[in-house]
Amino acid sequence: MRGGDDGTEGLFSYVSCEARVPSDHPLRAIRAIADEALEVLSSDFEGLYSKVGRPSIAPEKLLRALLLQAFYSIRSERQLMEQLGYNLLLRWFVGLSMDAEIWDATVFTKNRERLLSGDVASKFLAAVVAQARGRNLLSDEHFSVDGTLIEAWASIKSFRPKDGSGEPPSPGRNGERDFHGE
C-alpha cells in the first residue's frame, strides 16, 4: 500500500540533535577533543566576562562554531549562521538544541576582540591540535588548501611578507586608511 505525502509536521519533537548524529561520525571525536580543551580554558573565560549584566553567548559555543567554519570552509559568519539554522550536525557540534535561536552574525564581530585579546582562541586551537596529535589523529599525508579562500579571509592591506622584504601593497580603493600595524 502506498503511504501518503501529507506534509504536516508534528507539534512537538522528541528527538535531540545528539540522536541524529551517527555514532561513528568524525565530528564526534573532534567534539570530544574540543570539549576537553574548552574545559581547561574555563578559568580564562571567567576573566574575560563581567560578573554582572546580561548572560552572554557561551564562548565555548562561539569557538566551536569558528572551528566548524574553518573545517567546512564556510566563507563568512553570515553563512555560518545560515548553516547553523538548518544543519543539525553543525547545531549539535556547537551545542545548540533543535529549538535554540541562532545568533546574529555580528555576535562574532563583537566577541572576536574579547577572544583574541586574551589569547583564548589561540590557546584553544593549540590545545585541540595537541590533543589530536596525542591521539594520533593527525596525518602526514599531503593536504591541499584552496589558497583563494585564505586570501579572501585576509585583508590585503594588512598583509606583510614573513621575511620582511618587499614593498607593502598599494593603498587600493580605500587609500585614506592604513591598516598596517593594526
PyMOL CGO cylinders between C-alpha atoms (Angstrom):
from pymol import cmd
from pymol.cgo import CYLINDER

trace = [
    CYLINDER, 0.00, 0.00, 0.00, 1.26, 3.46, -0.87, 0.3, 1, 1, 1, 1, 1, 1,
    CYLINDER, 1.26, 3.46, -0.87, 1.87, 5.86, 2.00, 0.3, 1, 1, 1, 1, 1, 1,
    CYLINDER, 1.87, 5.86, 2.00, 0.53, 9.39, 1.92, 0.3, 1, 1, 1, 1, 1, 1,
    CYLINDER, 0.53, 9.39, 1.92, 2.57, 12.52, 1.40, 0.3, 1, 1, 1, 1, 1, 1,
    CYLINDER, 2.57, 12.52, 1.40, 0.69, 14.60, 3.93, 0.3, 1, 1, 1, 1, 1, 1,
    CYLINDER, 0.69, 14.60, 3.93, 3.43, 17.22, 4.55, 0.3, 1, 1, 1, 1, 1, 1,
    CYLINDER, 3.43, 17.22, 4.55, 2.18, 18.12, 8.02, 0.3, 1, 1, 1, 1, 1, 1,
    CYLINDER, 2.18, 18.12, 8.02, 4.59, 18.43, 10.89, 0.3, 1, 1, 1, 1, 1, 1,
    CYLINDER, 4.59, 18.43, 10.89, 4.12, 17.25, 14.41, 0.3, 1, 1, 1, 1, 1, 1,
    CYLINDER, 4.12, 17.25, 14.41, 3.54, 19.90, 17.04, 0.3, 1, 1, 1, 1, 1, 1,
    CYLINDER, 3.54, 19.90, 17.04, 6.36, 18.63, 19.25, 0.3, 1, 1, 1, 1, 1, 1,
    CYLINDER, 6.36, 18.63, 19.25, 9.63, 16.86, 18.51, 0.3, 1, 1, 1, 1, 1, 1,
    CYLINDER, 9.63, 16.86, 18.51, 11.12, 14.42, 20.97, 0.3, 1, 1, 1, 1, 1, 1,
    CYLINDER, 11.12, 14.42, 20.97, 14.35, 13.79, 19.07, 0.3, 1, 1, 1, 1, 1, 1,
    CYLINDER, 14.35, 13.79, 19.07, 17.56, 15.56, 20.05, 0.3, 1, 1, 1, 1, 1, 1,
    CYLINDER, 17.56, 15.56, 20.05, 20.37, 16.60, 17.74, 0.3, 1, 1, 1, 1, 1, 1,
    CYLINDER, 20.37, 16.60, 17.74, 22.52, 14.06, 19.60, 0.3, 1, 1, 1, 1, 1, 1,
    CYLINDER, 22.52, 14.06, 19.60, 20.27, 11.23, 18.39, 0.3, 1, 1, 1, 1, 1, 1,
    CYLINDER, 20.27, 11.23, 18.39, 20.62, 12.39, 14.77, 0.3, 1, 1, 1, 1, 1, 1,
    CYLINDER, 20.62, 12.39, 14.77, 24.43, 12.30, 14.65, 0.3, 1, 1, 1, 1, 1, 1,
    CYLINDER, 24.43, 12.30, 14.65, 25.81, 8.86, 13.71, 0.3, 1, 1, 1, 1, 1, 1,
    CYLINDER, 25.81, 8.86, 13.71, 27.92, 7.31, 16.46, 0.3, 1, 1, 1, 1, 1, 1,
    CYLINDER, 27.92, 7.31, 16.46, 30.90, 6.89, 14.12, 0.3, 1, 1, 1, 1, 1, 1,
    CYLINDER, 30.90, 6.89, 14.12, 30.84, 10.40, 12.63, 0.3, 1, 1, 1, 1, 1, 1,
    CYLINDER, 30.84, 10.40, 12.63, 34.33, 12.01, 12.67, 0.3, 1, 1, 1, 1, 1, 1,
    CYLINDER, 34.33, 12.01, 12.67, 33.00, 15.17, 14.30, 0.3, 1, 1, 1, 1, 1, 1,
    CYLINDER, 33.00, 15.17, 14.30, 32.19, 13.17, 17.45, 0.3, 1, 1, 1, 1, 1, 1,
    CYLINDER, 32.19, 13.17, 17.45, 35.91, 12.63, 18.13, 0.3, 1, 1, 1, 1, 1, 1,
    CYLINDER, 35.91, 12.63, 18.13, 36.68, 16.26, 17.30, 0.3, 1, 1, 1, 1, 1, 1,
    CYLINDER, 36.68, 16.26, 17.30, 33.86, 17.47, 19.57, 0.3, 1, 1, 1, 1, 1, 1,
    CYLINDER, 33.86, 17.47, 19.57, 35.26, 15.42, 22.47, 0.3, 1, 1, 1, 1, 1, 1,
    CYLINDER, 35.26, 15.42, 22.47, 38.71, 16.93, 21.91, 0.3, 1, 1, 1, 1, 1, 1,
    CYLINDER, 38.71, 16.93, 21.91, 37.28, 20.45, 21.64, 0.3, 1, 1, 1, 1, 1, 1,
    CYLINDER, 37.28, 20.45, 21.64, 35.25, 19.99, 24.83, 0.3, 1, 1, 1, 1, 1, 1,
    CYLINDER, 35.25, 19.99, 24.83, 38.33, 18.85, 26.76, 0.3, 1, 1, 1, 1, 1, 1,
    CYLINDER, 38.33, 18.85, 26.76, 40.28, 21.87, 25.51, 0.3, 1, 1, 1, 1, 1, 1,
    CYLINDER, 40.28, 21.87, 25.51, 37.42, 24.21, 26.42, 0.3, 1, 1, 1, 1, 1, 1,
    CYLINDER, 37.42, 24.21, 26.42, 37.14, 22.77, 29.91, 0.3, 1, 1, 1, 1, 1, 1,
    CYLINDER, 37.14, 22.77, 29.91, 40.80, 23.59, 30.55, 0.3, 1, 1, 1, 1, 1, 1,
    CYLINDER, 40.80, 23.59, 30.55, 40.17, 27.16, 29.36, 0.3, 1, 1, 1, 1, 1, 1,
    CYLINDER, 40.17, 27.16, 29.36, 37.14, 27.70, 31.60, 0.3, 1, 1, 1, 1, 1, 1,
    CYLINDER, 37.14, 27.70, 31.60, 39.07, 29.86, 34.08, 0.3, 1, 1, 1, 1, 1, 1,
    CYLINDER, 39.07, 29.86, 34.08, 40.36, 32.00, 31.19, 0.3, 1, 1, 1, 1, 1, 1,
    CYLINDER, 40.36, 32.00, 31.19, 36.77, 32.60, 30.09, 0.3, 1, 1, 1, 1, 1, 1,
    CYLINDER, 36.77, 32.60, 30.09, 35.81, 33.75, 33.58, 0.3, 1, 1, 1, 1, 1, 1,
    CYLINDER, 35.81, 33.75, 33.58, 38.39, 36.52, 33.39, 0.3, 1, 1, 1, 1, 1, 1,
    CYLINDER, 38.39, 36.52, 33.39, 37.03, 37.82, 30.09, 0.3, 1, 1, 1, 1, 1, 1,
    CYLINDER, 37.03, 37.82, 30.09, 33.46, 38.38, 31.23, 0.3, 1, 1, 1, 1, 1, 1,
    CYLINDER, 33.46, 38.38, 31.23, 31.87, 40.60, 33.85, 0.3, 1, 1, 1, 1, 1, 1,
    CYLINDER, 31.87, 40.60, 33.85, 30.22, 39.10, 36.92, 0.3, 1, 1, 1, 1, 1, 1,
    CYLINDER, 30.22, 39.10, 36.92, 27.16, 41.33, 36.44, 0.3, 1, 1, 1, 1, 1, 1,
    CYLINDER, 27.16, 41.33, 36.44, 24.92, 42.08, 33.50, 0.3, 1, 1, 1, 1, 1, 1,
    CYLINDER, 24.92, 42.08, 33.50, 23.17, 40.03, 30.91, 0.3, 1, 1, 1, 1, 1, 1,
    CYLINDER, 23.17, 40.03, 30.91, 24.44, 36.50, 30.26, 0.3, 1, 1, 1, 1, 1, 1,
    CYLINDER, 24.44, 36.50, 30.26, 26.48, 36.27, 27.08, 0.3, 1, 1, 1, 1, 1, 1,
    CYLINDER, 26.48, 36.27, 27.08, 26.51, 33.60, 24.44, 0.3, 1, 1, 1, 1, 1, 1,
    CYLINDER, 26.51, 33.60, 24.44, 28.84, 30.95, 25.81, 0.3, 1, 1, 1, 1, 1, 1,
    CYLINDER, 28.84, 30.95, 25.81, 32.35, 31.48, 24.43, 0.3, 1, 1, 1, 1, 1, 1,
    CYLINDER, 32.35, 31.48, 24.43, 32.63, 27.69, 24.14, 0.3, 1, 1, 1, 1, 1, 1,
    CYLINDER, 32.63, 27.69, 24.14, 29.84, 27.75, 21.55, 0.3, 1, 1, 1, 1, 1, 1,
    CYLINDER, 29.84, 27.75, 21.55, 31.44, 30.60, 19.64, 0.3, 1, 1, 1, 1, 1, 1,
    CYLINDER, 31.44, 30.60, 19.64, 34.80, 28.82, 19.46, 0.3, 1, 1, 1, 1, 1, 1,
    CYLINDER, 34.80, 28.82, 19.46, 33.18, 25.54, 18.38, 0.3, 1, 1, 1, 1, 1, 1,
    CYLINDER, 33.18, 25.54, 18.38, 31.33, 27.45, 15.65, 0.3, 1, 1, 1, 1, 1, 1,
    CYLINDER, 31.33, 27.45, 15.65, 34.55, 29.08, 14.44, 0.3, 1, 1, 1, 1, 1, 1,
    CYLINDER, 34.55, 29.08, 14.44, 36.21, 25.67, 14.36, 0.3, 1, 1, 1, 1, 1, 1,
    CYLINDER, 36.21, 25.67, 14.36, 33.42, 24.43, 12.09, 0.3, 1, 1, 1, 1, 1, 1,
    CYLINDER, 33.42, 24.43, 12.09, 33.81, 27.50, 9.90, 0.3, 1, 1, 1, 1, 1, 1,
    CYLINDER, 33.81, 27.50, 9.90, 37.43, 26.53, 9.28, 0.3, 1, 1, 1, 1, 1, 1,
    CYLINDER, 37.43, 26.53, 9.28, 36.73, 22.80, 8.84, 0.3, 1, 1, 1, 1, 1, 1,
    CYLINDER, 36.73, 22.80, 8.84, 33.97, 23.32, 6.29, 0.3, 1, 1, 1, 1, 1, 1,
    CYLINDER, 33.97, 23.32, 6.29, 35.47, 26.40, 4.57, 0.3, 1, 1, 1, 1, 1, 1,
    CYLINDER, 35.47, 26.40, 4.57, 32.39, 28.49, 5.30, 0.3, 1, 1, 1, 1, 1, 1,
    CYLINDER, 32.39, 28.49, 5.30, 33.23, 31.90, 3.86, 0.3, 1, 1, 1, 1, 1, 1,
    CYLINDER, 33.23, 31.90, 3.86, 31.56, 34.22, 6.34, 0.3, 1, 1, 1, 1, 1, 1,
    CYLINDER, 31.56, 34.22, 6.34, 29.90, 34.37, 9.73, 0.3, 1, 1, 1, 1, 1, 1,
    CYLINDER, 29.90, 34.37, 9.73, 26.63, 35.14, 7.96, 0.3, 1, 1, 1, 1, 1, 1,
    CYLINDER, 26.63, 35.14, 7.96, 26.86, 31.90, 6.02, 0.3, 1, 1, 1, 1, 1, 1,
    CYLINDER, 26.86, 31.90, 6.02, 27.89, 30.08, 9.18, 0.3, 1, 1, 1, 1, 1, 1,
    CYLINDER, 27.89, 30.08, 9.18, 24.72, 31.32, 10.90, 0.3, 1, 1, 1, 1, 1, 1,
    CYLINDER, 24.72, 31.32, 10.90, 22.66, 30.21, 7.90, 0.3, 1, 1, 1, 1, 1, 1,
    CYLINDER, 22.66, 30.21, 7.90, 24.21, 26.74, 8.13, 0.3, 1, 1, 1, 1, 1, 1,
    CYLINDER, 24.21, 26.74, 8.13, 23.55, 26.59, 11.87, 0.3, 1, 1, 1, 1, 1, 1,
    CYLINDER, 23.55, 26.59, 11.87, 19.93, 27.41, 11.13, 0.3, 1, 1, 1, 1, 1, 1,
    CYLINDER, 19.93, 27.41, 11.13, 19.26, 24.19, 9.25, 0.3, 1, 1, 1, 1, 1, 1,
    CYLINDER, 19.26, 24.19, 9.25, 22.20, 21.79, 9.58, 0.3, 1, 1, 1, 1, 1, 1,
    CYLINDER, 22.20, 21.79, 9.58, 21.59, 19.52, 12.57, 0.3, 1, 1, 1, 1, 1, 1,
    CYLINDER, 21.59, 19.52, 12.57, 25.14, 18.17, 12.57, 0.3, 1, 1, 1, 1, 1, 1,
    CYLINDER, 25.14, 18.17, 12.57, 26.57, 21.66, 12.94, 0.3, 1, 1, 1, 1, 1, 1,
    CYLINDER, 26.57, 21.66, 12.94, 23.96, 22.59, 15.58, 0.3, 1, 1, 1, 1, 1, 1,
    CYLINDER, 23.96, 22.59, 15.58, 24.94, 19.50, 17.57, 0.3, 1, 1, 1, 1, 1, 1,
    CYLINDER, 24.94, 19.50, 17.57, 28.67, 20.26, 17.33, 0.3, 1, 1, 1, 1, 1, 1,
    CYLINDER, 28.67, 20.26, 17.33, 28.22, 23.85, 18.51, 0.3, 1, 1, 1, 1, 1, 1,
    CYLINDER, 28.22, 23.85, 18.51, 25.88, 22.80, 21.33, 0.3, 1, 1, 1, 1, 1, 1,
    CYLINDER, 25.88, 22.80, 21.33, 22.61, 24.30, 20.10, 0.3, 1, 1, 1, 1, 1, 1,
    CYLINDER, 22.61, 24.30, 20.10, 19.35, 22.48, 20.72, 0.3, 1, 1, 1, 1, 1, 1,
    CYLINDER, 19.35, 22.48, 20.72, 16.84, 21.93, 17.93, 0.3, 1, 1, 1, 1, 1, 1,
    CYLINDER, 16.84, 21.93, 17.93, 14.73, 24.83, 19.22, 0.3, 1, 1, 1, 1, 1, 1,
    CYLINDER, 14.73, 24.83, 19.22, 17.54, 27.26, 20.03, 0.3, 1, 1, 1, 1, 1, 1,
    CYLINDER, 17.54, 27.26, 20.03, 17.60, 30.50, 18.09, 0.3, 1, 1, 1, 1, 1, 1,
    CYLINDER, 17.60, 30.50, 18.09, 20.74, 31.11, 16.08, 0.3, 1, 1, 1, 1, 1, 1,
    CYLINDER, 20.74, 31.11, 16.08, 22.72, 34.25, 16.79, 0.3, 1, 1, 1, 1, 1, 1,
    CYLINDER, 22.72, 34.25, 16.79, 23.11, 37.29, 14.65, 0.3, 1, 1, 1, 1, 1, 1,
    CYLINDER, 23.11, 37.29, 14.65, 26.33, 37.21, 12.63, 0.3, 1, 1, 1, 1, 1, 1,
    CYLINDER, 26.33, 37.21, 12.63, 27.52, 40.36, 14.41, 0.3, 1, 1, 1, 1, 1, 1,
    CYLINDER, 27.52, 40.36, 14.41, 27.98, 38.29, 17.58, 0.3, 1, 1, 1, 1, 1, 1,
    CYLINDER, 27.98, 38.29, 17.58, 31.35, 37.20, 16.18, 0.3, 1, 1, 1, 1, 1, 1,
    CYLINDER, 31.35, 37.20, 16.18, 32.33, 40.77, 15.38, 0.3, 1, 1, 1, 1, 1, 1,
    CYLINDER, 32.33, 40.77, 15.38, 31.55, 41.87, 18.91, 0.3, 1, 1, 1, 1, 1, 1,
    CYLINDER, 31.55, 41.87, 18.91, 33.27, 38.91, 20.58, 0.3, 1, 1, 1, 1, 1, 1,
    CYLINDER, 33.27, 38.91, 20.58, 36.29, 38.48, 18.31, 0.3, 1, 1, 1, 1, 1, 1,
    CYLINDER, 36.29, 38.48, 18.31, 38.32, 41.12, 20.14, 0.3, 1, 1, 1, 1, 1, 1,
    CYLINDER, 38.32, 41.12, 20.14, 37.50, 39.59, 23.51, 0.3, 1, 1, 1, 1, 1, 1,
    CYLINDER, 37.50, 39.59, 23.51, 38.51, 36.09, 22.45, 0.3, 1, 1, 1, 1, 1, 1,
    CYLINDER, 38.51, 36.09, 22.45, 41.65, 37.21, 20.63, 0.3, 1, 1, 1, 1, 1, 1,
    CYLINDER, 41.65, 37.21, 20.63, 42.84, 39.71, 23.24, 0.3, 1, 1, 1, 1, 1, 1,
    CYLINDER, 42.84, 39.71, 23.24, 43.11, 37.09, 25.96, 0.3, 1, 1, 1, 1, 1, 1,
    CYLINDER, 43.11, 37.09, 25.96, 44.78, 34.64, 23.57, 0.3, 1, 1, 1, 1, 1, 1,
    CYLINDER, 44.78, 34.64, 23.57, 41.89, 32.29, 24.31, 0.3, 1, 1, 1, 1, 1, 1,
    CYLINDER, 41.89, 32.29, 24.31, 41.29, 31.45, 20.65, 0.3, 1, 1, 1, 1, 1, 1,
    CYLINDER, 41.29, 31.45, 20.65, 44.95, 30.58, 20.02, 0.3, 1, 1, 1, 1, 1, 1,
    CYLINDER, 44.95, 30.58, 20.02, 45.15, 28.55, 23.25, 0.3, 1, 1, 1, 1, 1, 1,
    CYLINDER, 45.15, 28.55, 23.25, 42.02, 26.68, 22.19, 0.3, 1, 1, 1, 1, 1, 1,
    CYLINDER, 42.02, 26.68, 22.19, 43.36, 25.85, 18.75, 0.3, 1, 1, 1, 1, 1, 1,
    CYLINDER, 43.36, 25.85, 18.75, 46.76, 24.83, 20.17, 0.3, 1, 1, 1, 1, 1, 1,
    CYLINDER, 46.76, 24.83, 20.17, 45.07, 22.53, 22.71, 0.3, 1, 1, 1, 1, 1, 1,
    CYLINDER, 45.07, 22.53, 22.71, 42.87, 20.92, 20.05, 0.3, 1, 1, 1, 1, 1, 1,
    CYLINDER, 42.87, 20.92, 20.05, 45.87, 20.28, 17.78, 0.3, 1, 1, 1, 1, 1, 1,
    CYLINDER, 45.87, 20.28, 17.78, 47.97, 18.94, 20.68, 0.3, 1, 1, 1, 1, 1, 1,
    CYLINDER, 47.97, 18.94, 20.68, 45.23, 16.53, 21.78, 0.3, 1, 1, 1, 1, 1, 1,
    CYLINDER, 45.23, 16.53, 21.78, 44.65, 15.37, 18.21, 0.3, 1, 1, 1, 1, 1, 1,
    CYLINDER, 44.65, 15.37, 18.21, 48.39, 14.78, 17.83, 0.3, 1, 1, 1, 1, 1, 1,
    CYLINDER, 48.39, 14.78, 17.83, 48.49, 12.90, 21.15, 0.3, 1, 1, 1, 1, 1, 1,
    CYLINDER, 48.49, 12.90, 21.15, 45.70, 10.59, 19.96, 0.3, 1, 1, 1, 1, 1, 1,
    CYLINDER, 45.70, 10.59, 19.96, 47.40, 10.02, 16.58, 0.3, 1, 1, 1, 1, 1, 1,
    CYLINDER, 47.40, 10.02, 16.58, 44.52, 11.67, 14.73, 0.3, 1, 1, 1, 1, 1, 1,
    CYLINDER, 44.52, 11.67, 14.73, 46.79, 13.84, 12.59, 0.3, 1, 1, 1, 1, 1, 1,
    CYLINDER, 46.79, 13.84, 12.59, 48.18, 12.60, 9.32, 0.3, 1, 1, 1, 1, 1, 1,
    CYLINDER, 48.18, 12.60, 9.32, 51.37, 13.23, 7.35, 0.3, 1, 1, 1, 1, 1, 1,
    CYLINDER, 51.37, 13.23, 7.35, 49.51, 12.74, 4.09, 0.3, 1, 1, 1, 1, 1, 1,
    CYLINDER, 49.51, 12.74, 4.09, 49.53, 15.52, 1.54, 0.3, 1, 1, 1, 1, 1, 1,
    CYLINDER, 49.53, 15.52, 1.54, 46.83, 18.08, 2.22, 0.3, 1, 1, 1, 1, 1, 1,
    CYLINDER, 46.83, 18.08, 2.22, 45.92, 20.92, -0.12, 0.3, 1, 1, 1, 1, 1, 1,
    CYLINDER, 45.92, 20.92, -0.12, 44.14, 24.10, 0.80, 0.3, 1, 1, 1, 1, 1, 1,
    CYLINDER, 44.14, 24.10, 0.80, 42.45, 26.38, -1.67, 0.3, 1, 1, 1, 1, 1, 1,
    CYLINDER, 42.45, 26.38, -1.67, 44.65, 29.45, -1.38, 0.3, 1, 1, 1, 1, 1, 1,
    CYLINDER, 44.65, 29.45, -1.38, 41.95, 31.70, -2.77, 0.3, 1, 1, 1, 1, 1, 1,
    CYLINDER, 41.95, 31.70, -2.77, 39.92, 31.08, 0.39, 0.3, 1, 1, 1, 1, 1, 1,
    CYLINDER, 39.92, 31.08, 0.39, 42.83, 32.07, 2.59, 0.3, 1, 1, 1, 1, 1, 1,
    CYLINDER, 42.83, 32.07, 2.59, 43.39, 35.20, 0.50, 0.3, 1, 1, 1, 1, 1, 1,
    CYLINDER, 43.39, 35.20, 0.50, 39.73, 36.09, 0.71, 0.3, 1, 1, 1, 1, 1, 1,
    CYLINDER, 39.73, 36.09, 0.71, 39.79, 35.76, 4.51, 0.3, 1, 1, 1, 1, 1, 1,
    CYLINDER, 39.79, 35.76, 4.51, 42.83, 38.02, 4.83, 0.3, 1, 1, 1, 1, 1, 1,
    CYLINDER, 42.83, 38.02, 4.83, 42.84, 41.73, 4.11, 0.3, 1, 1, 1, 1, 1, 1,
    CYLINDER, 42.84, 41.73, 4.11, 45.49, 42.57, 1.55, 0.3, 1, 1, 1, 1, 1, 1,
    CYLINDER, 45.49, 42.57, 1.55, 46.09, 45.88, 3.33, 0.3, 1, 1, 1, 1, 1, 1,
    CYLINDER, 46.09, 45.88, 3.33, 47.22, 44.10, 6.47, 0.3, 1, 1, 1, 1, 1, 1,
    CYLINDER, 47.22, 44.10, 6.47, 49.41, 41.64, 4.56, 0.3, 1, 1, 1, 1, 1, 1,
    CYLINDER, 49.41, 41.64, 4.56, 53.12, 41.69, 5.33, 0.3, 1, 1, 1, 1, 1, 1,
    CYLINDER, 53.12, 41.69, 5.33, 55.66, 39.20, 3.95, 0.3, 1, 1, 1, 1, 1, 1,
    CYLINDER, 55.66, 39.20, 3.95, 57.08, 36.96, 6.70, 0.3, 1, 1, 1, 1, 1, 1,
    CYLINDER, 57.08, 36.96, 6.70, 60.67, 37.73, 5.79, 0.3, 1, 1, 1, 1, 1, 1,
    CYLINDER, 60.67, 37.73, 5.79, 60.00, 41.48, 5.92, 0.3, 1, 1, 1, 1, 1, 1,
    CYLINDER, 60.00, 41.48, 5.92, 61.13, 42.02, 2.36, 0.3, 1, 1, 1, 1, 1, 1,
    CYLINDER, 61.13, 42.02, 2.36, 59.23, 43.65, -0.43, 0.3, 1, 1, 1, 1, 1, 1,
    CYLINDER, 59.23, 43.65, -0.43, 57.16, 46.76, -0.72, 0.3, 1, 1, 1, 1, 1, 1,
    CYLINDER, 57.16, 46.76, -0.72, 53.79, 46.93, 1.00, 0.3, 1, 1, 1, 1, 1, 1,
    CYLINDER, 53.79, 46.93, 1.00, 50.84, 46.63, -1.36, 0.3, 1, 1, 1, 1, 1, 1,
    CYLINDER, 50.84, 46.63, -1.36, 49.42, 49.77, -2.93, 0.3, 1, 1, 1, 1, 1, 1,
    CYLINDER, 49.42, 49.77, -2.93, 46.74, 51.60, -0.98, 0.3, 1, 1, 1, 1, 1, 1,
    CYLINDER, 46.74, 51.60, -0.98, 43.93, 50.40, -3.27, 0.3, 1, 1, 1, 1, 1, 1,
    CYLINDER, 43.93, 50.40, -3.27, 40.45, 51.92, -3.34, 0.3, 1, 1, 1, 1, 1, 1,
    CYLINDER, 40.45, 51.92, -3.34, 40.48, 52.89, 0.33, 0.3, 1, 1, 1, 1, 1, 1,
    CYLINDER, 40.48, 52.89, 0.33, 43.75, 54.81, 0.24, 0.3, 1, 1, 1, 1, 1, 1,
    CYLINDER, 43.75, 54.81, 0.24, 43.00, 57.10, 3.16, 0.3, 1, 1, 1, 1, 1, 1,
    CYLINDER, 43.00, 57.10, 3.16, 43.05, 54.15, 5.59, 0.3, 1, 1, 1, 1, 1, 1,
    CYLINDER, 43.05, 54.15, 5.59, 46.31, 52.47, 6.53, 0.3, 1, 1, 1, 1, 1, 1,
    CYLINDER, 46.31, 52.47, 6.53, 45.71, 49.07, 8.08, 0.3, 1, 1, 1, 1, 1, 1,
    CYLINDER, 45.71, 49.07, 8.08, 49.39, 48.21, 8.55, 0.3, 1, 1, 1, 1, 1, 1,
    CYLINDER, 49.39, 48.21, 8.55, 50.35, 47.70, 12.16, 0.3, 1, 1, 1, 1, 1, 1,
    CYLINDER, 50.35, 47.70, 12.16, 46.76, 47.40, 13.39, 0.3, 1, 1, 1, 1, 1, 1,
]
cmd.load_cgo(trace, "trace")
